[in-house]
Structure formats: structure tokens, C-alpha cells
């Protein structure tokens, strides 16, 4: 039975309240035992903006311009130097982004004419994912870009194509990774409205990204170049799939490895690591190109291939930080049918496996190549590969969607 808009809306509101409860639960029990946080870095950025300094020109940061609001807002509403108050304000900002993501997910499901059972299951899975992944949800800003991604998908599925591309442009300007969804969204609009409308939508997206970047490029080109270069030139991070295989070789065959901290992460270095990183990047780009050629024509196909693209981008990247799973948790449960259930189940495994070693055993992994932590990382990374396989393999066509 197809859920009514009223039913979906009520479930989305209930799921938002459930999410806030899960978000709050991360402050107690084992979730609060150990943390590895980025909030002090965000506070530095926010305080600099509050004091009138211009990002990229007067101080360097590694994130794109549309990330700035979630650093500046907590600084503006908290007392300078009060780290606890800044953190509370930042967490409330992320909680609001999580609620936005859930409401946008409800709009996606309404556009897909999902059944009542699917609406309840999908939104409950999204609401509860913080309990599976752990405290990293509190201390990273990734709920902001993924909320924008879901809002963009909701607009596209409701045939507000230009609005959808505008919001997707903001998402790209917030954390770059949503760019992998652009070819898929273009295919949908091209199929529905033709080449001209697709090109107009692309112009809208490019215009939004340009509006976000160009003022800073004009005033602080070196700082913008540093930001982009820092993201694109990262070495093989110790949690990536390639690093997990090297760690396995270390434990099974005595392969010599060296860890070095740089680019805000711990990475494996040396000739072998460079080769692995290059091969992994080639596999990532090739897989994404294959996904883009799927050319989705329906809303259900767009959601499925968007989820597959993000999973491939994460699983096959040379960097795989725990917070990247925040990008996947609100999107994969929206995929239709048994395929979606299997993918969501495997993603649940990946989330739990991540929490088993991060943050409690992270430094054992990074500094001592701890065997148990290495095995958990490898298992998590392979679970993500399995999610991609489930999403991408051929199977019965899902129910017709708008």
C-alpha cells in the first residue's frame, strides 16, 4: 500500500524526534568514553571569521566555502574561548542538519510512492544510524553536506530540477564529494525534459559553485589553491581499502610499513603505498565512470545509482575516514526493494565495525598496526565493497517510480 503524503510526513517528524534522541544518547555510556574530535579546528575557523578575518586570504582552511556557515554560526552564538559552549552550539547545528536530512528523505520517499512499511523502515534506519556509528557523528560537519544532497534529490524527484541542481551546487561547494552525483542527475533531467533543460540545470549548478568560490579566489587565490590541493593530494590513509590490504600483508607476511601523519590524517608511505593509492584511484574513477553510464531515467534509478556512486567513492578512495559513512547512512536505506534492504543491512555491519575500532582503538591501529584493529578495518572496508556490489549488480527491475 502506497503511503500517503500525510503518513510519510508524520513518520518523518517522528523519525526526526527519534534521531534527536539517538543524537543525544551519544553523550553517555561507552559513546562518551573516548573521542577523536575536529571541533577545535572548526572553532579556530569560526573565531577567525567572527573576528573579521577573510577565509583563504587571512587564514588557511581545508574545506570549501559552503562549509563556512557551520563553523561561523556556533562561533557567533557562543562566548569566545568557551570551548564547551562552542561545542554545544556546533552539535545543535549538526542536529538540525540531521533533522533536515530526515525531512528531505521523507520527501524522497513520497516522490517514489514508497509503501508504508518502506517509509517506516527507511526513516527509522536513518534516525538510528548515530547509535551504530558512534560519537564521530557529533564531532564532524558531514551531516551538513549530506542533508543538502538529500534536499537536492527531493527537489529533483519532485521535478523541481533547477532548484535541485542549485541545492546540489551548494552541496558540492560544502564538501566536494556530491560532484559524483552530477552526471546521474543530468541524465534524469535529460531524459525527462531534454538536452536544453539539462544544460540549463548544469549552468545553474556551475553558477552556484562559482558564486561560492569566485569571491575567495579573487581575494585569496593561494588559500583556495591550498584548500583544494590539500584535499586532492592526500596520500594513502591508514583506514582505506588499499591500506587495509597492506596491513594484512604486514601481519601475514611481515611486509614492512611506515606510517606518517600529514594532511590531517595518518597515512602509509613508501613506494608500495604510492602504487596502491594510484591503482585504487584508477579503480575509483573507472567505477564511477561505469556508474555514470547507467543513465538513470526514473526516480528509483536515480536514488539507487546515487547511492552506488557515493559508496564506490568512499569504498575505493585512497582516504576513508569514519565520518565518510555519514554520507552513506541517510541515502542507502532509500534504495527500493530487496536490493535496498540488503544494502542497508550490509551498511549496518560496516557502521558497527567502524565503531568497534574508532575511536577507542584508532591509535593502536595508527601507531602500532594493531592486529585486531587492522582486521576490523579490513572487514569494514570489504563490507562497503559488498554494499556497492549489491547496489550495482543486475536484478529484477524495481517498481515504477516517477
DRENPATI-756153 format. One record per residue: residue in one letter; z, x, y of N, C-alpha, C, O in turn. Coordinates in steps of 0.02 Angstrom, whole numbers, plus 50000, padded with zeros to 5 digits. Layout:
# DRENPATI-756153
AZXYZXYZXYZXY...
# end
This chain:
# DRENPATI-756153
X500005004249940500005000050000500005004450063500435008750071X499525003350107499475007250168500055005550214500194999650226X500375010750240500945009650285500695007150352500185009550378X501035002450381500865000150448501065005350499501465009850485X500785004850558500965009450612501705008850629502035013850643X501965002750627502675001750641503105005250589503595008550607X502935004450526503315007650472503295015250480503815018550476X502705017950492502635025250499503035027750559503355032950555X503015023950613503395025950672504145026050659504495030650680X504395020950625505105020550610505325026250564505845029350573X504905027650514505065033250468505045039850506505465044250493X504575040650551504535046850590505155047850632505425053350637X505405042550663506015042950703506615044650658507025048850675X506645041450600507195042850554507155050150529507665053550523X506535052450516506445059350494506635064250548506905069650534X506505062450612506705066850667507465067550670507715073050681X507815062050659508545062450657508785066550597509265070350603X508445065850540508615069850481508495077250495508885081450474X507945078750530507795085650548508345088550592508565094250581X508575084650641509105087150684509745088450645510105093150660X509875084350595510455085550551510375091950512510845095850506X509775093050484509645099150446509675105250492509945110450473X509405104650552509425110050601510145111850618510325117750622X510555106750627511255107950642511625111150584512085115150595X511445109350523511785112050464511685119550456512075122850422X511175122250488511045129450484511585133550519511595139650514X512025130250556512545133850592513175134750550513665137650575X513185132450489513785132950448513635135450377513055136250359X514165136550338514085138550269513745145250263513815149650306X513375146150207513045152650196512485153950245512285159750255X512235148650277511705149750327511955154150385511555157750416X512595153850398512885157350456513185164050438513465167450481X513125166150375513445172350353513115178450385513465182850411X512465178850383512095184550411511475181850447511185176850427X511285185450499510685183550536510315189750560510615194950573X509655189050564509245193950598508865190050651508445185850634X509005191350714508775186750767508305190250816508335196350825X507875186150846507435188450900507655185750968507355187351019X508175181650969508375178251030508535183151087508355181751144X508875188851074508995193451130508355195851164508345196951224X507825196651125507175198651154506925193051198506685194251254X506965186851174506745181151213507155180551278506885178851331X507805181951272508235181551331508025186651383508035185251443X507845192651361507605197751407506995195351445506945196151506X506515192351408505915189651440506095184051490505855183951546X506515179451467506695173751509507045175851573506895173251626X507505180651567507865183051627507395186551675507475186051736X506915190251648506435193651691506015188551730505885189451790X505805183351696505415178051730505835174551783505595173351838X506465173051765506905169651812507015173851875507085171151930X507035180351867507155184751924506535185951967506565189552016X505975182951947505375183451987504875188551964504365189651998X505005191851909504535196851884503935193351850504015188151819X503355196351857502745193451830502625196251760502565202251751X502585191851710502445194151642501795198151639501315196851675X501805203251595501245207751583501145212851639500965218551625X501265211051701501205215951755501855219751767501865225851771X502405215951772503055219051788503465220651726503925224751730X503325217551671503655219251608503195217551551502785213051555X503285221251497502845220451439503155215651389503765215551380X502735211751357502945207551302502375206851253501795207951270X502545205051192502035205051139501725198251127501265197651086X501945193051161501715186351146501225183851200501245186151257X500795179051182500305176351230500625171951283501215170251277X500255170251335500545166851393500865160051380501375158451411X500585156051335500865149451323501525149651285501825144351273X501735155651265502405156351237502935156851291503535155851277X502735158451352503215159751405503685153951420504275155151433X503445147651419503915142151435504535141851392505065140151416X504475143451327505065142951284505525148951292506085148851265X505325153951329505785159351349506095157951417506685159251428X505685155251462505915154151530506395148251535506895148651571X506255142751500506665136751506507395138051488507835136251528X507555141151431508265142451417508595146951468509185146251483X508205151651497508495155951549508655152051612509155153451645X508235147251628508335143351689508945138751684509255137251735X509105136451624509655131651616510295134851592510785131351579X510305141451585510905144951563511115150051615510725152151657X511745152151610512015157151656511765164051636511825165951577X511495167851683511255174551668511815178851637512375179051662X511655182151582512135186351549512545182751496512885186051456X512515176151493512885172351443512425171351383512045166451380X512465175851335512015175751278512115169551235511635166751209X512735167251228512875161351188512555155151219512285150851184X512585154751286512295148951320511535149151316511215143951305X511245155051323510515155651316510315153551245509825149951235X510695155851196510515154051127510545146551116510105143751084X511065143351141511115136051133510515132551165510215127951137X510335134851225509775131751259509115133051221508695128551217X509045138951194508445140451155508415136151092507895133451075X508975135551058508985131550997508835124251012508475121050973X509095121551067508925114751085508175114051100507875108951084X507885119151129507165119051142506785118751076506295115051070X506995122851028506655122850963506775116250925506335113850890X507365113450932507495106950901507025101750929506775097550891X506915101850994506445097151024505745098250998505375093450987X505555104550988504895105950960504835103250888504305100850868X505375103750850505365101050783505285093550782504925090850741X505625090150828505545082950834504825081250853504525076650825X504545084950901503845083850920503375084750860502905080950850X503515089850820503105091050760503135085150712502625083050684X503725082350702503805076650657503445070550683503115066950645X503515069150747503175063350776502415064250771502055059450757X502165070250783501455071550776501235070750703500695068250690X501655073050657501495072150586501445064750568501015062750528X501875060650598501825053450587501175050650611500875046350578X500935053050669500285050750695499715052950649499235049250639X499775058950621499265061350573499245056750513498705054650491X499825055150485499845050850426499595043850441499275040650399X499735041350501499485034750521498715034850524498395030050501X498435040150552497705040650555497385041150486496835038750475X497745044250440497485044950372497605038750329497405038450271X497925033650358498085027450322498465028950257498305026450204X498985033150264499385035050207499805029150182499965024550220X499975029450119500395024250089501115025150113501305030350140X501515019950102502215020350122502575026050087502955029850118X502455026650022502785031949984502595038850010503015043250014X501965039650026501735046150051502035047650119502225053350133X502075042650161502375043550228503095045850221503305050750253X503485042350179504185044150171504265051150142504655055150167X503875052650089503935059150056503735064850102504085069950106X503175064150136502935069550179503405070850237503575076650251X503625065650271504055066650329504745069050308505065072850345X504985066850251505635069450227505585076850210506045080650225X505025078850180504935085950164504925090250227505215095650229X504585087750279504565091550341505255091750373505455097050399X505615086250372506265085850404506765090550372507195093350407X506725091550307507225095350270507045102750261507455106550235X506445104750282506245111650266506715116950296506775122250266X507055115750354507505120950378508045122950328508255128750325X508275118050287508795119650238508515124150183508895127950152X507865123850171507555127950119507415135050144507475139850106X507225135650207507035142150234507615145950263507645152150258X508085142450295508685145750319508685147050394508305144050432X509125151650415509295152450485508725155150527508755154850589X508205157850496507635160250535507335154750578507035156150630X507405148450556507145142850594507475142350662507165140250711X508115144250666508495143750729508285149050778508335147950839X508065154850755508045160750797507335163250811507255168850836X506835159350797506135161150812505825155250849506065149550844X505295156550887504995151150927504395147850894504015144450928X504315148850829503705146550795503645138950789503105136450775X504185135250798504125127950799503705125550858503405120250854X503675129450911503275127650969502525127650953502205122450963X502225133150929501505132950915501315128050859500785125050863X501745127350808501545122850753501605115550775501225111350751X502065114050821502095107250849501455105750887501185100250883X501205110650924500565109850959499995108850911499545104750923X499985112550856499465111750806499455104750778498925101650772X500035102150760500065095350733499875090150784499545085150768X500065091250847499855086650900499095086750909498785081550920X498795092650904498065093250909497725089650851497245085950861X497985090550790497695087050732497755079450740497295075750724X498335077250765498425070050775497905067350824497615062050812X497795070850879497295068650927496595068550897496215063850908X496425073650859495765073950827495665068250778495135065150777X496175066850738496105061650687496075054650718495815049950688X496355053950778496305047550814495705047450861495645043250905X495245052250850494605052750886494695053850961494265051951001X495235057150979495325059651047495145067151045495575071551052X494495068351035494275075051018494395080151073494645085651060X494235078351134494315083251189495055084651201495245090351215X495465079551197496185080551203496435085151147496825089751159X496195083851086496395087951030496215095251039496615099751024X495615096651064495415103551075495795106651132495945112651131X495965102651183496385105351236497065107551212497305112951229X497385103251171498035104951144497985110851096498425115151095X497445111051057497345116751012497265123151052497495128451030X496945122751110496895128551153497575131051176497695137051178X498025126451193498705128451212499045131851153499405136751161X498945129151092499245132151032498995139251022499385143651006X498345140351031498065147051024498365151751076498515157551062X498455149151137498745153151191499495154251182499795158051219X499805150751134500515151551121500655156751067501135160551072X500225157051015500345162150963499715163850923499785165950865X499145163150948498505165750921498305162850853497725161150844X498775162150805498575160350738498195153750733497785153150688X498305148750777497925142550769497175143350779496795138650767X496945149250801496225150250810495855149450743495265147850743X496205150450687495865149750622495685142450608495285141250562X495955137750645495795130650634495205128250676494945122850664X494995132250725494485130050771493825128450736493545123150750X493555132750692492925131050659492955124550619492465120850615X493535123150589493615117050550493605110950595493275105950580X493955111350651493965105750698493265104650727493065098850736X492905109950742492225109250767491775105750717491365101550736X491855107350653491445104150602491555096650600491085092750593X492185094650607492345087450605492015083950664491705078650655X492085086750724491795083550784491035083550780490725078550798X490735088950757490005089350750489765083850704489265080550718X490115082850648489915077650600489995070650631489575066350621X490535069550668490665062950695490235061250756489965055850761X490185066050802489895064650867489285068950884488965067950936X489125073750841488525077750854488675084350888489245085750908X488155088450893488225095250918488465095450990488885099551008X488195091151033488375091351104489125090351114489435094051151X489405085251082490125084051090490535089751062491045091651090X490305092651006490665098350978490665104151027491175107551035X490105105451060490075110851109490515109351170490835113851197X490525103051191490965101151247491695102551227492085105251267X491885100551167492565101851144492725109251142493265111351160X492245113251120492345120551118492445123251189492865127551200X492055120651235492135122851305492835120951331493145124851367X493075115051312493755113051333494265117951306494705120251344X494215119751243494695124351212494655131151246495165134051265X494045133851254493975140351286494235140151357494545144951381X494115134551392494365133951460495125134051464495405137251508X495455130651417496185130551417496455137551403496925139851436X496165140951353496385147751338496275152351397496695156551414X495695151651430495545155751488496035154451545496265159151577X496205148151556496685146551609497375149651595497735151551641X497545150151530498185153151512498175160751522498675163751544X497615163951505497595171251504497355174351570497625179451592X496845171451601496495174951655496945176851714496865182351741X497405172551737497835174851792498215181151776498305185451819X498455181751714498825187751694498355193651683498545199351697X497745192351659497255197651652497085200551720497005206551728X497025196151770496855198351837497415202551868497285207451902X498045200451856498615203751889498925209251848499235213951875X498865208751781499175213851738498755215251677498985214051621X498135217751686497685218751629497965223451575497865222251516X498315228651597498595233251547499115229851504499155231051444X499525225651535500035222151497499755217251447500005216651392X499225213651467498895209051420498575212951363498615210951305X498255218551380497955222651328498465225351279498345225551219X499045227351306499595229651263499815224051216499925225251156X499885218051243500115212351202499645211051144499855210351087X498995210551160498505209151107498455214951058498425213950997X498455221051084498405226851040498995227550993498925229450935X499585225851019500185226250977500145221450918500375223050864X499845215650929499775210750875499225212650825499315211950765X498665215150851498085216450808498125223050771497795223850720X498515227750796498515234450767499135235750724499315241450712X499455230550700500065231450661499915234450593499405232850562X500345238850568500255241850501500475237050446500635231250459X500485239550385500645235450326501395234050325501795238450310X501575227850341502275226050345502565225550274502225223850226X503205227050269503515227850204503565221350164503675221550104X503485215750196503535209250162502855206450142502825201150111X502305209850159501645207250145501485207850071501825211350033X500955204350051500745204449980500555211549959500735213849905X500185215050002499995221949986500595226449977500625230449930X501085225850023501685229850017502085228049955502385232349923X502085221649936502445219449876502155222749814502525224649769X501495223449811501195226849753501365234349754501495237249701X501375237349813501575244449817502295245349796502465250249761X502735240849816503435241249795503495240449719503915243649688X503075236149691503085235449618502875241949585503175244049536X502365245249613502165251749587502715256949594502785261349551X503085256449647503645261049658504175260249603504425265249576X504325254049586504855252749537504615253849466505005256049423X503995252449452503745253149383503485260049367503545262349311X503185263349416502835269649402503045275449446502755280849443X503555274349487503795279749529503355281349588503395286949614X502935276749609502505277849667502925279449728503395275849744X502755284949763503125287049822502915282949883502325282249898X503415280249917503275276049976503695278550035504235281550026X503445277150095503815278850156503825272750202503305269650214X504415271150227504495265650274504585268450344504925273450355X504265265150392504345267150462504375260750504503975256150495X504845260550550504905254850595504455255650655504475260850689X504065250450669503635250350728503385243250737503415239150691X503125241650798502835235050811503335229450797503135223850781X503975231050802504485225950792504595224050719504875218650706X504385228250672504475226750601504545233150562504455238650589X504715232450498504755238150454504125238250411503935233150382X503795244050406503135244350377503085250250328503455255150334X502625249650280502465255250237501905259250269501425256350295X501965265750267501475270050300501195275050250501465275850195X500655278350269500325283050225499625280750208499435275050222X499235285250178498535283750164498455277750119498015273550131X498875277150067498815271450022498955264850056498615259950043X499435264850101499605258750138499035256750184498895250750192X498705261550215498145260150259497575256950219497265252150242X497435259750160496905256950118497075249850097496655245350102X497685248750075497895242050054497845237150112497605231550103X498065239250172498035234850230497315233150247497165227450265X496855237950241496155236650255495855231750205495495227150224X496015232750141495755228250089496035221250098495685216250089X496675220850115496985214250124496675210550183496555204550180X496555214150238496235211050296495545208650279495345203150300X495165212650241494485210550220494525204250178494115199650186X495005204050132495085198050090495275192050132495035186450120X495705193050181495915187650225495325184850264495225178750265X494945189250295494375186950335493835183650292493545178650311X493715186550233493225183550188493435176650164493025172150160X494075175950149494325169450127494285164350182494095158550171X494455166350243494405161750299493685159650311493555153750325X493215164350306492515162550315492295157450262491925152750277X492525158350201492365153650147492645146750163492315141650152X493265146550189493575140150206493175136750262493055130750259X492985140550313492615137550369491965134450347491725129650377X491665137250294491035134450269491135127950230490645124750211X491755125950219491875119450185491685113650232491535108250207X491675114750297491455109850347491725102850335491355098450313X492355101750349492655095150336492325089650376492155090450435X492215083850343491895078050375492375072250384492215067450419X492965072550354493445067050359494125069850382494245075850381X494555065250402495215067350423495605070650367495945075750378X495555067850306495915070750250495665077750235496065082250218X495015078850240494745085450228494965090450282495105096250267X494995088050344495215092450398495935094750385496095100650393X496375090150366497065091950353497115096750295497465101750298X496745095350242496765099650182496535106650199496875111550182X495965107350231495685113950243496045117550299496065123650301X496345113850345496765117050395497385120150362497575125850378X497685116450316498255119150279498045125250238498395130250237X497465124850205497225130450166497095136550209497255142150190X496815135550269496665141150314497315144550336497345150750337X497815140650355498445143750376498795147350318499075152650328X498775144350259499085147650201498725154150186499045159250173X498055154150187497685160250175497835165550228497925171450212X497865163450290498005168050344498685171350335498765177350347X499185167450313499855170050302499885174250239500125179950240X499645171550183499735174850118499345181350113499575186050081X498775181750146498345187650140498375192250201497985196950206X498835190850246498895195050305499265201550290499645201850242X499145206650330499505213050322500205212650351500605217250343X500345207050385501025205550409501215198750382500825193950387X501815198150353502035191750326502785190950340503195191950296X502945189250401503635188350420503895181650395503505176950388X504555181050383504825174650359504665168750404504565163250381X504645170050471504515164450516503815161650510503685156150534X503365165250478502685162650469502685156450425502225152350429X503195155850383503225149950340503385143650380503275138050356X503645144450441503745138750486503075135650504503045129650517X502535139550504501875136750518501645132150462501265127450474X501855133650401501595130150343502005123950324501725118950302X502655124350335503095119050310502945112150338503005107250301X502735111350402502585104650427501865102350412501705096450424X501445106650387500735104850378500555103550306500215098650291X500775107750261500585107050190500795100250161500395097350124X501385097450177501565090850149501115085150172501145079750142X500695086250222500245080950246499605080350205499225075650213X499485085150161498885085050119498935079450069499465078250040X498375075950058498375069850018498405071149943498215076549919X498645066249907498595065849834499025070849796499475073949823X498855071549731499235076149688499165083249712499615087349704X498575084849740498485091549767499025093149819499325098449818X499145088349864499655089349914500355089849885500745094049908X500515085849835501165086149803501275092949769501805095949776X500765095349734500825101849700500895107549751501305112049743X500485107149803500525112349854501205112349888501495117649899X501465106349904502115105849936502675108349890503155111449912X502595107049825503095109449777503105117049774503635120149773X502505120149772502475127449771502715130449836503025135749836X502575127049891502825129549955503585129249957503905133749984X503875124049928504605123649923504885129749887505385132649908X504555131649832504765137649796504735143749841505185147949841X504185144349879504115150149924504655150249978504915155549995X504825144450005505345144050055506025146350027506385150250058X506195143749968506835145449937506855152949919507355156249930X506305155449893506285162649875506375166949937506695172249934X506105164749993506205168550055506935168650075507195173950093X507275162950071507975162750091508415166950044508955169250065X508205167849982508605171749935508665179049955509145182349935X508195181649994508245188650014508275189650090508475194950114X508065184550129508085185250201508575180250231508505174250218X509055182350271509135189250296509615193650255509665199550268X509965190650206510535194150175510325200750143510705205650148X509745201150112509545207150076508965210850110508665215350082X508815208850172508225211850204508295219350212507825223050197X508875221750236508935228850248508995232750183508825238650181X509215229550129509175232850063508445234050045508275239350017X508025229250060507315229950047507005235350091506675239950067X507125234850156506785239250204507015246550199506605251050204X507665247650188507925254350190507975257650122507935263750116X508055253650069508165256550003507665254149951507715255949892X507175249949971506685247149924507035243949864506835244849807X507565240249878507975236949827507545233149777507085229449796X507685234049712507275231249660507275223649659506745220549654X507855220549664507895213249663507535210349724507145205549718X507655213149782507325210749843506565211449837506195207049857X506345217049810505625218249801505315212949755504765210549767X505685211249701505435206249654505405199449687504935195649676X505905197749728505905191349762505335190849813505015185649819X505205196349848504645196349896503985195349859503565191449881X503895198849804503275198149765503195190949740502655188049743X503745188149714503715181249689503545176349746503145171749736X503845177349805503695173049861502965173549881502635168449892X502715179649885502015180649907501525177649856501015174749876X501675178249792501245175349741501285167749742500795164249728X501865165049759501925157749766501485155249822501185149849816X501435158949877500995157049931500265157349910499865153149929X500085162449872499405162749845499265156649801498725153849804X499765154649762499675148749719499585142449761499205138049742X499935141949818499835136249863499115136049886498795130749887X498845141849904498145142049926497665139949870497195136249882X497795142249810497355140549753497355132949742496825130049732X497935129949745497985122749736497605119049791497255114149777X497665121349852497345117949908496585118749907496225114349930X496345124249880495635125849887495215124349826494605123749831X495525123649768495115122749708494805115749707495065111049737X494255115249671493915108849665494335103849626494735105749583X494245097549642494615092349607494355085549627493865085149665X494655080249603494445073549622494485072649697494945075049730X494005069249725493995067949797494585063549816494725058649781X494925065049872495475060849894495225054149920494625053249930X495675049649929495485043049956495155043850023495315048450061X494685039350039494325039750100494785039250160495225034950162X494685043650209495085043750270494635043650330494045045250325X494895041750387494495041550447494255048450465493895049250515
# end
